[in-house]
Amino acid sequence: MLRTPKGYKYSTPPQAPSIEYKISINDILDFRMYTNDGFKLIDLTTISGNTSNFNQLTRSFEYLVEVDGAVKLPILGRISLKSMTIREAEVFLEEKYSVYYNKPFVILQVTNRRVMIFPGNPGTAKVITLTNENTTLIEALALAGGISEDGKAKKIKLIRGDLKSPEVYLIDLSTIDGMKQADLVLQANDIIYIEPRARFGKTLISEVAPYFSFITSLIIFYSLIKRTP
């Protein structure tokens, strides 16, 4: 699975791996906006112990980043946020909404960022939700339970982008020096594939065991027949 041909040219991992998460297609954005630099957000006197006021204060809306990278937002209509960091998108939207509101204060959060992890054992693949803003490779592996005993820590493939023409990084986490790449910030829909070790002996035994069992049963059966008077 996910094999690369001999001599395959892997992409070069970013020189500065600790980059921020960037908004991607199919992300769902939790969107909140307040006026006066978020005055109502911290003005507890506006709540006055009324639960309905509190719910109105903290209410948010979710919007989808569509296939062209645009999001359809109130008043602004369709506007592109793809490849922006969360902070860049917040500042960008605050500037856009300042035409209509006094000192807008925007809060964004991506709620459905996920990565797929194949830790090296068959049938143990997992889909991990990225709850932190900048989840790193090593954190995601820890969430998935780590590298399996059959997985090669020195041969981890990080597959990113359009699956028709993806970027594939080859990462070695078997050494301390290789761990420098472990703080690579993951993006939505990244695939982490840990190549499994070849277990020829184990596979051979599992395949021939049924035949040995059958032959042994025949021998026992034949022995019992011979002893029967």
Protein Blocks (a to p, Z undefined) as FASTA:
>chain_A
ZZacehiacddddfblmbcddddehiacdddddeehhlmmmmmklnnopaklmmmmmpcc
dddddfkopacdehklpadfehiafklmmmmmmmmmmmmmghiadddddfkbccdddehi
ghiaccdddfbfblcfklmmmmnnpaafkbcfklccddedjfklccdddddfkbfklmmm
mmpccdehiacdddddddfklmmmmmmmmmmmmmmmmmmmmmmmmmpZZ
